[in-house]
C-alpha cells in the first residue's frame, strides 16, 4: 500500500478532494534535481474541516470511481487563510 502526502487544491466536488503531491526527481543525464507535481483525487466521507491549502496524507485504495484511487488517511497540518 502506497502512502503519499500532499496539499489540497480543490474541495468543489462531493466527497472528493483534489490533492497535489510534489516529488523531487533526478534527471537521468544531467543529475540535477527538479520538482515534479501530480494531482490525485481522493475519497473523503465529509468535507468538514478541509480547505484549500490543508496538508493531508493519502493511502492507496480500491477504485471508487473513474478517477478516484486514493482515500484520505489523516490531516497533517491545517493552514488558516489570512483575512
N, C-alpha and C positions, 0 to 999 in steps of 0.2 A: 504494500500500500504506500503510495507516494503522498508526501505532505509538503505543501508549499505555503509561503507567507506572502501576502500582497496587500494592496491598498484598494479600497472600494472606490470605483469610479462612477457607478450608476446604481440607483435604487428605484428606478422608474417602472420596473416590471413586478408583477405579483409573485411573491415567494421566490424571487430570483435576485441575486446580486451579481453585478459585473465587477470583477476583481482584476486589477493589473498587477502582474508579477514581473519584477525586474530581476534579471540574472546577469552575471558577469561572465563573458566568454573570452577566449583567447584565439586570436587569428592564427590559422594554421601555418602560414608562411612567414608573416612578419612578427609573430609572437607578441603583438600588442593587445592589451586587454580593452574590451569595449563592452558597453551596456546594451543588452537586448531586452525587450519587454514583450509580453504576451498577455492577452486578455482572456480570462476564463469566466464561464458562467457557473455560479454555484447556487445550490438549493438551500433555502433557509425557511423555517416554519413561519416565523413572523418577522416583519421588517422593523419592529420596535427597537430603537437604540442604534440602528445602523444609519450612518450618514456618509456622504462622500468625504473621503479622507481618513476614514477609520481603517486601522490595520487589523486584518483578520488572518486566521490560519485555515487553510483548506485541506481536505483529505479526499483522495480519490474514492469514487463510489460508483455503483452501477448506474447506467444511463437512466435519467428520469424524463428526458425529452430529447429532441433532436440535437440540441447543443449542450445541455447540462450533463456533465460527468463528474461533478465535484459537489461536496457539501461543506458547509461552514462548521468547523470544529469549535472554535472559540474566538473571542475578541482578544487582541493583543494590547492595543493602545487605542483609546478614544481621543480624537482630536476635536477640540471645540473651535468653531469658527468665530473670528473676531467680528463684532458688530460694527 
